[in-house]
Amino acid sequence: SSETTTVIEPITTQTTSTRLLEVDALRASAILLVILYHSFRVFDISHINLQDGSFTYNFKWVLDHIISYFRMPLLIFVSGYMFAFLKITKGKYRDTSNLIKVKAKRLLLPYITFAPITFICYNLWKEGTGEYAFVPVGHLWFIVMLFWCFSITQYLSTRINLTSPKILILLILVLSLCYPLSFIIKDYLGIASCIRWLWCFILGYGAYSY
């Protein structure tokens, strides 16, 4: 049988802190932007007409036309960056099976808990055909997507050196070519969402070394 070579990424001495306070602040800011964006979606759903030139109108315009383009990439990028910090510097998640177990508890368990509720609500509201049992809806797509990003990045990190600039650039290019596919296929089990955002997560992972 063929031998499997495991790539062990070097332990960096970039920081000895148990936290990256600047990155924590950046992640908190990204989460706040996501919350603000969804909070203002009430005006779209309720069809409330905002007065042109008002503060609320202008602020919503900024959320829709500026912040919406980088809020999710920023949040996912930071997630990948923090994963690299925990894995490379703090020595966590060396074992793939342990990572899957931990992330399944933190991400898939909430999904399994709330998915039946959203399944019932969406099918009643949209008179669906039952596909929402397998397609994450509402905010649930994010936690399933994160689970796949963590798992795939973990697997790749044991096979190739994700901190190598050449490998990182090549991988990002390959994932970029797959990006349009995420808008074509149905998001069953969050696979399409993972294809759409995996490049950003891995970019954050690779960026940690620099």
Number of C-alpha atoms within 10 A of each C-alpha: 3 4 5 8 9 13 13 13 17 10 12 13 9 12 11 10 9 10 13 13 10 9 14 14 11 15 20 14 15 21 16 12 19 18 11 14 19 11 11 15 14 11 14 9 8 8 9 9 9 13 10 9 9 10 11 13 15 14 13 20 13 13 20 14 9 11 17 15 11 13 20 18 17 18 22 26 24 25 23 25 23 21 23 27 23 15 18 22 21 18 12 14 17 15 11 16 13 12 17 19 11 14 19 18 12 13 19 20 14 14 20 12 10 12 21 13 11 19 20 15 14 18 15 11 9 8 10 13 9 12 14 20 18 14 20 24 16 10 10 19 20 19 20 25 24 23 20 22 25 20 17 15 20 23 15 14 22 18 15 16 18 25 20 13 14 11 14 20 14 11 16 17 13 12 18 17 10 15 19 13 13 17 13 9 11 15 21 15 17 23 19 23 24 24 21 18 22 26 26 25 26 30 21 23 26 22 19 18 17 7
